[in-house]
C-alpha cells in the first residue's frame, strides 16, 4: 500500500503546474539578468564601446575616397600667347567637363596618434564591461533584497495570523469563563479589542506582502500581479578574515576596475592628442580623370607620400591638459571609492556577527515565550492569573517570533551584502 501511495504522490508531482514550483534565488537572478532593462542598457553600452574600438582600429586601414562632378563655365577657358609678334589664343579646357577620381590613403607613421587612440578605446571597452558587471551585481542585490523582503513579509503574515488565532482561542476561554460567572465582562471587552487589533495587523501584513511581491515582479520584468512562490535558500557568506575580505574587495570590485580603466583611457587620449602635433606621414595613390579634349592624357594614375606636421596649435595642448585633469579627478574618485568599499565590507561583516548573536538569543526566547503563554493560559483557565497576564504573555510570544524572523532574514541579507561588497555576488 505504501508503494501505491508513493506512486500516486509522484504522479501528482509530475502534473503540478509549473507555477507551483518554488523559485530559488539563482532562478530569480537568471530571470532578472535576461529581462531587466537596466542590464539590457548596460549591454547596449558595451556593444557601443566595442564598435568604438573597431572604429579606432579602422584608422590603420586604407581609406578609399571616390568623387565625381560636372563643371560648367560661362566661357571656354583659354590661354593667350605671342607668336611671331601676333597675339594668339587657344582653348585649354572644355567649357563643360566631368571630373572623377579614386584616391586611396594609408597612414604609415602617425607618431603614436593611432596607437594611443586604439589603447584608449580598449581601456574604455574594459571599463564599460566592468560597469556592465557592476550593473549585474547591483540588479542581483536588488533582486536579493526584494526576494528576502517577500519571505520576510510572508513570515510576518504568518506570525500576525498566529497572533489572531491565539487571541481567538483566548476569546473562547474568556467567553466560557464569563458564561460561568468566573470573570468580569471587562475581560471579554479587553480580549475582543486585542483580537480586532490583531486582525488589523493581518490586513497590514497582507498589504505589505502584496507590495513586496509586486516589487519583486517589477525587477524581473513580470506582471506585477503574478504569483510569487520562493524557497528559503540563500548563498553562504564568503569566508575569510575582515582584512582578507577587504583586500579581495579592493582587487576585484568591478567599480574600481572600471575607474582604473577609465583613467587609463583618458591617459591614452591625452597622449594621442599630443601625438597629433608630431609628424604624420601617409601614402596616397589612385586614379584621376579629367574630361578635356585639349589635354593629351585625360586619365592618369598618381602616387605620393605626404608629411603633415603641425608646428603650432593653440588648442591641442589645452585639450590634452584638460583630459589629464579629468584623469586626476577619476583618481580621486577611485581613492574615495576604495575607502567606501572598505567601509561596506566592514559593515556587512559586523552585521553578520550581530545577526548570528541575535538568532541564538531569540531562539532561546522563543521556547521560553511559548512556555510562558501556555502556563499563563492554564492558570487563567483555573482562575489563578488575570486576562492582562494572558494578553501580555501573547504579546511577548508574538514579539519573540517577530524578532527571530527579523534576525534570520537580516542574517541572510547581511551575508548577501558582504558578498556584494566583496564583488562575488
HELIX and SHEET records of a PDB file:
HELIX    1   1 UNK A    2  UNK A   14  1                                  13    
HELIX    2   2 UNK A   18  UNK A   20  5                                   3    
HELIX    3   3 UNK A   25  UNK A   35  1                                  11    
HELIX    4   4 UNK A   37  UNK A   57  1                                  21    
HELIX    5   5 UNK A   58  UNK A   60  5                                   3    
HELIX    6   6 UNK A  113  UNK A  179  1                                  67    
HELIX    7   7 UNK A  185  UNK A  219  1                                  35    
HELIX    8   8 UNK A  242  UNK A  252  1                                  11    
HELIX    9   9 UNK A  254  UNK A  275  1                                  22    
HELIX   10  10 UNK A  316  UNK A  381  1                                  66    
HELIX   11  11 UNK A  387  UNK A  422  1                                  36    
SHEET    1   A 4 UNK A  63  UNK A  72  0                                        
SHEET    2   A 4 UNK A  96  UNK A 109 -1                                        
SHEET    3   A 4 UNK A 280  UNK A 290 -1                                        
SHEET    4   A 4 UNK A 299  UNK A 308 -1                                        
SHEET    1   B 2 UNK A  78  UNK A  83  0                                        
SHEET    2   B 2 UNK A  86  UNK A  91 -1                                        
END                                                                             
